[in-house]
Amino acid sequence: MTGLLAVLRKYIGKKNMELISEISKPGRKGYSLPAHDVPKVEISMEFRRKTAAALPEISEPQIMRHFVNLSALNHHIDKDFYPLGSCTMKYNPKINEEAARIPGFAHIHPFQPEETVQGALQLMYECGESLRKIVNLDAITLQPAAGAQGEFTAISMFRAHFNKKSESRTYILVPDSAHGTNPASVNFSGFKPLTLPSNEHGLVNVDKLKELMTYDVAGLMLTNPNTLGLFEKNVKLINDIVHAKGGLIYLDGANMNALLGISQPGMLGFDAVHFNLHKTFSTPHGGGGPGAGPVAVTKTLAPFLPVPIIVKEEKYKLKYDMPDSIGKVQSFYGNFLVIVRAYTFLRMVGEQGLSQISKSAILNANYIIQSLKDDYFLQYPGFCMHEGVLSCKRLKNIGIRTLDVAKRLLDFGMHAPTVYFPLIVSEALMIEPTDSESKETLDRFITVMKRIRKEADENPDILKTAPHNTPVRRMDEVKAIKELKLTWNQ
Ligand SMILES: *Cc1c(COP(=O)(O)O)cnc(C)c1O
């Protein structure tokens, strides 16, 4: 017995749980149906299996308990705190799920004629309009399936814009604190990334920007607040410098949770911005997808949007007649049910509630960072926005690394923060509590973090061998990535 099964087995043994195939008893059933009242028909041998499928035979309560217990082995936001920086793991209200399961949304087909799906188109149109107004830009596409694909979409539109003007430019500037998807999107769109260094305050080095911003640079990808959780105070100046050379500016909007109802990217001079609906507007994303990464743009870039866009005339329509469009970036119209969830969230919060989200997120982050900065280390002092980055570098001389602290946190039932990102902070611990957590939860996290700091001095081995209470102990993360085992019996 190898791989995942062995791992599961180890834990299941510990918890006194059995594999589902082991609970199975011949003839046991999870359903009861009334007796036949129609003649029995034998299926021809030709269509039958040679041997019966090895399906477990168990009762309904057994199957429920089995899967409920399995679901609780992993961490998730409904279980406890999940302060994974940059990822905005906020609580996802269950009303979103109710809306996404309404048959009129869940059971429609993307090939249905427009006139039979007017409600769906209206929802998409209105969701797009709400998002567009939040950032104060002119047009929007809901098609990209994630933030990274939103980046790719927008930078491809930058390319189309310069092609239309018969200008050939080579580079896109990307700050050294940026998320890894930024340089990847630049490459995918046919440009080359050019690294823009940060200054001693963790912000864009404006002098360096002036030097690097030439007519060979198509634009800049800025994250604001940046990945250190710091607001780029010189954002207007930065955008003016790029525009003065005919460049375009992209806002990586993954950190929109800090800006809602407070700051509008369109007013600050951004030409394009993506949203991560699964982050800011609460679609579950702990397990990967599906997500959505709508992109809002200025009038100048609007003709290049992916087709179709949704327009409101007498009826809602899908508009394909856009000769300068970059084409489609995703099958059909994007991840529709994620848009239903985001729309529900937006409507529940209301326009008035938007700024409250960001204010709470900012307050929560500062409460944690200020409470822990003396125990750990804050490389860029001062207040942060919706997330903050501590460092464990002071623990290095006693042989403790950030990874050890992160793993020890798991023993207390909380997910670890993001580690070793952004790259410009050594031994980084990036904490994003989000707006949805209570002060009691924040206090519990702070208490645990202080306790771990004390343990580092008094009992470092407990950190080095952590986690102790999780289904599986410390993983070989390199091996896990290099030798993927995706089935149970490999
Ligand atoms: C999450 C994130 C992205 C990428 O978004 P995905 O939806 O995961 O593709 C890009 N930039 C930043 C700063 C992010 O936090």
The ligand as an SDF file (V2000), in Angstrom:
LIG
                    3D

 15 15  0  0  0  0  0  0  0  0999 V2000
   -4.4100   35.8020   -6.0670 C   0  0  0  0  0  0  0  0  0  0  0  0
   -3.5860   36.8130   -6.7320 C   0  0  0  0  0  0  0  0  0  0  0  0
   -3.3940   36.8010   -8.1210 C   0  0  0  0  0  0  0  0  0  0  0  0
   -3.8980   35.6810   -9.0210 C   0  0  0  0  0  0  0  0  0  0  0  0
   -5.2500   35.4500   -8.9490 O   0  0  0  0  0  0  0  0  0  0  0  0
   -5.8670   33.9960   -9.2530 P   0  0  0  0  0  0  0  0  0  0  0  0
   -7.3280   34.2380   -9.2130 O   0  0  0  0  0  0  0  0  0  0  0  0
   -5.3680   33.0870   -8.1980 O   0  0  0  0  0  0  0  0  0  0  0  0
   -5.3720   33.6060  -10.6120 O   0  0  0  0  0  0  0  0  0  0  0  0
   -2.6790   37.8280   -8.6820 C   0  0  0  0  0  0  0  0  0  0  0  0
   -2.1280   38.7950   -7.9310 N   0  0  0  0  0  0  0  0  0  0  0  0
   -2.2680   38.8290   -6.5900 C   0  0  0  0  0  0  0  0  0  0  0  0
   -1.6430   39.9490   -5.8090 C   0  0  0  0  0  0  0  0  0  0  0  0
   -2.9860   37.8380   -5.9490 C   0  0  0  0  0  0  0  0  0  0  0  0
   -3.1190   37.8520   -4.6210 O   0  0  0  0  0  0  0  0  0  0  0  0
  1  2  1  0
  2  3  1  0
  2 14  2  0
  3  4  1  0
  3 10  2  0
  4  5  1  0
  5  6  1  0
  6  7  2  0
  6  8  1  0
  6  9  1  0
 10 11  1  0
 11 12  2  0
 12 13  1  0
 12 14  1  0
 14 15  1  0
M  END
$$$$
